[in-house]
Amino acid sequence: MFFKKHSGDPGAVDDSGVVAGQRYRSAGVKTIVWEVSAVLRYPWEPSPHVRLQRVGIPGDLKTIGLETLLDLRYFEPEK
């Protein structure tokens, strides 16, 4: 199944202010730094998603809900 970006521009700004290039650190014992590579909005999903790329390991990718990225229990913005 192929997915297309409904939002158009991968750097599209959502109401949350998250844009491509921002970095977030995973919360927990083993912290990993992730960089937002795209903000996605799928037509069948009510909320936007973000594609994350692990800093230092470009082949490690994952897509998560924007709400999860903004939840401080899981991720925190890197300063």
GUTORKOL-298410 format. One line per field, with one value per residue: residue number from 1; residue in three letters; z negated, x, y negated of N, C-alpha, C in turn. Coordinates in pm, whole numbers, plus 32768, in hexadecimal, padded with zeros to 4 digits. Layout:
# GUTORKOL-298410
i [NUM/...]
aa [ALA/...]
n.up [Z/...]
n.east [X/...]
n.north [Y/...]
ca.up [Z/...]
ca.east [X/...]
ca.north [Y/...]
c.up [Z/...]
c.east [X/...]
c.north [Y/...]
# end
This chain:
# GUTORKOL-298410
i [1/2/3/4/5/6/7/8/9/10/11/12/13/14/15/16/17/18/19/20/21/22/23/24/25/26/27/28/29/30/31/32/33/34/35/36/37/38/39/40/41/42/43/44/45/46/47/48/49/50/51/52/53/54/55/56/57/58/59/60/61/62/63/64/65/66/67/68/69/70/71/72/73/74/75/76/77/78/79]
aa [MET/PHE/PHE/LYS/LYS/HIS/SER/GLY/ASP/PRO/GLY/ALA/VAL/ASP/ASP/SER/GLY/VAL/VAL/ALA/GLY/GLN/ARG/TYR/ARG/SER/ALA/GLY/VAL/LYS/THR/ILE/VAL/TRP/GLU/VAL/SER/ALA/VAL/LEU/ARG/TYR/PRO/TRP/GLU/PRO/SER/PRO/HIS/VAL/ARG/LEU/GLN/ARG/VAL/GLY/ILE/PRO/GLY/ASP/LEU/LYS/THR/ILE/GLY/LEU/GLU/THR/LEU/LEU/ASP/LEU/ARG/TYR/PHE/GLU/PRO/GLU/LYS]
n.up [8000/8051/7FCC/7FC9/7F90/7EFC/7EA5/7F4A/7F56/7EBB/7DE9/7D77/7C98/7B77/7A95/79A6/79C3/7A0A/7ADF/7BFD/7BBA/7AAF/7973/788F/7755/76E1/75C7/7499/7424/74E4/75B3/76F0/780A/78E7/7A29/7AC6/7BFE/7CA9/7CA8/7CA3/7D2F/7D3F/7E08/7D99/7C8C/7B5C/7AD5/7AFA/7B5C/7B1D/7BC2/7B4E/7B38/7ACF/7A30/7AA7/7AFC/7C18/7C98/7BE4/7BB4/7B56/7B3B/7A88/79C3/79AD/78B9/7808/7825/77AF/76AA/7571/74DD/7589/764C/7656/76AB/7742/76C1]
n.east [8055/803A/808F/8036/80A1/7FBE/7FC5/8067/8168/8290/82F5/8221/816C/80C0/7FAC/802D/812E/8204/830C/83C8/8514/852A/859E/8576/858C/8582/84CA/8527/85F5/86BB/871C/86CF/8713/8637/85DE/84F2/847D/83AA/8260/8132/7FED/7EF2/7DDB/7D26/7D52/7D07/7DB7/7EF6/8036/8193/82C8/83E5/8547/8662/8768/88AC/8893/881B/877B/86C6/8585/8440/82DD/81FC/80DD/808D/8031/80A5/81B5/81B6/817B/81FE/8242/82B3/8358/8439/8480/85BA/86B8]
n.north [8075/7F24/7DE9/7C98/7B4B/7A80/7980/78F4/782F/78A3/7813/779C/76D0/7722/76EA/7710/76B5/7751/779E/7814/7877/7838/78AF/79BE/7A5F/7BA8/7C11/7CAF/7DC3/7E08/7D1D/7C9C/7BD7/7B3F/7AC2/79F5/7A45/7A23/799B/7A33/7A61/7B38/7B95/7C4A/7C47/7BA2/7AF8/7A4D/7ADC/7B20/7B50/7BE6/7BDB/7C80/7BDB/7BE5/7CE9/7D17/7DD7/7E35/7E14/7D98/7D77/7CB8/7C54/7AFA/7A9D/7B53/7B12/7A17/7A51/7A47/7B24/7BD6/7B55/7A3C/78EB/78A4/77DA]
ca.up [8000/805A/7F81/7FFA/7F2E/7F17/7E7F/7FB2/7F31/7E46/7D7D/7D58/7C0A/7B40/7A25/7937/79DD/7A2A/7B6B/7C1F/7B8A/7A1C/7933/7812/770D/76A6/7535/7464/73FC/755A/7602/777E/7847/7964/7A73/7B17/7C8C/7CEF/7C62/7D00/7D0F/7D93/7E12/7D49/7BFF/7B2C/7AA2/7B48/7B33/7B3F/7BE4/7B02/7B65/7A5F/7A49/7AAB/7B40/7C72/7CC2/7B79/7BC7/7B22/7B46/7A10/79BA/797B/782B/77C1/7825/7753/7623/752A/74A7/75EF/7690/762A/770D/7723/76B5]
ca.east [8000/8088/805B/8064/8094/7F48/7FE1/80B6/81F0/82BD/8311/81A5/8159/803F/7F89/8089/81AD/826C/8338/843A/8594/852D/85D1/8537/85D4/8526/84CE/8540/867D/8711/86EC/86F3/86EB/85EE/85C5/8478/849D/8331/81DF/80D7/7F5E/7EB2/7D4C/7CD6/7D74/7CD6/7E23/7F71/80A3/8218/832C/845E/85C3/86BF/87E1/8924/8873/87B0/8725/8667/8512/83BE/8270/81A9/807A/80BF/800F/810A/8230/81A8/8164/827E/8261/82FB/83BD/8448/84CF/8648/86DC]
ca.north [8000/7EAA/7D78/7C16/7AE0/7A2F/78F7/78B4/780D/78ED/77B6/7757/76B4/7745/7692/7727/7672/77B2/7796/7869/7846/782F/7928/79E8/7AC8/7C08/7C13/7D34/7DE4/7DFE/7CAD/7C99/7B58/7B4E/7A47/79F8/7A38/79F9/7997/7A76/7A66/7B9D/7B79/7CA8/7C34/7B21/7AA3/7A54/7B33/7AEF/7BB5/7BCB/7C19/7C83/7B8C/7C38/7D67/7CEC/7E44/7E53/7DBA/7DC3/7D17/7CBC/7BEA/7A7B/7A97/7BA1/7AC5/79A6/7A85/7A44/7BA8/7C22/7B03/79B2/789F/7896/774D]
c.up [8000/8010/7FC1/7F8F/7F54/7EFB/7EE9/7F87/7EB5/7DD0/7D51/7CC1/7BE2/7ACF/79B1/794A/79FE/7ABF/7B7F/7BF0/7AF3/79E3/78AC/77D7/76CF/760F/7508/7443/7471/75B4/7690/77B5/78D0/79A4/7AC8/7BA9/7CDD/7C90/7CC7/7CD0/7D73/7D95/7DB9/7CB3/7BD0/7AFB/7AF6/7B0B/7B57/7B60/7B9E/7B3B/7AF1/7A85/7A40/7AF0/7B9F/7CA1/7C5B/7B7D/7B7F/7B33/7ACC/7A16/797E/78E6/77D6/77B8/77BF/76C3/75DB/74E6/7507/7631/7651/7691/76E2/7722/76E3]
c.east [805A/8041/808C/804C/801F/7F63/8032/8146/821C/82DF/8296/8195/80CC/8021/7FEA/810E/821F/828B/83AD/84BA/859C/855B/858D/8587/856D/8538/84E8/85D2/86DE/86DB/8726/86C1/86AF/85DA/8548/84A0/8423/82BA/8179/8047/7F1E/7E1C/7CF6/7CF3/7D45/7D44/7EA1/7FD7/8127/8272/83AC/84D2/8625/873F/885B/8910/87FF/8752/86BC/85F6/8498/835B/8217/8143/80B7/80A3/8075/818D/822A/818D/81EB/82A1/82B8/836E/83C3/849E/8561/866B/8767]
c.north [7F84/7E3A/7CF8/7BAE/7A89/799B/78AD/78A1/785A/7893/776A/7746/76D9/76E3/769F/76E0/76D0/77A9/77F5/7827/7839/78B5/793F/7A5B/7B26/7C08/7CA2/7D48/7DD3/7D8F/7CB3/7C15/7B75/7AC6/7A58/79E5/7A0C/79F8/79CA/7A6D/7AC6/7B84/7BD4/7C9C/7BAA/7AC3/7AB3/7AB4/7AEF/7B65/7B8B/7C1A/7C11/7C37/7BE7/7CBE/7D4C/7D5B/7E6A/7DEC/7DF2/7D52/7D28/7C4B/7B6C/7A6C/7AE3/7B54/7A54/79D0/7A91/7AC8/7BF7/7BD5/7A79/7969/7895/7802/7732]
# end
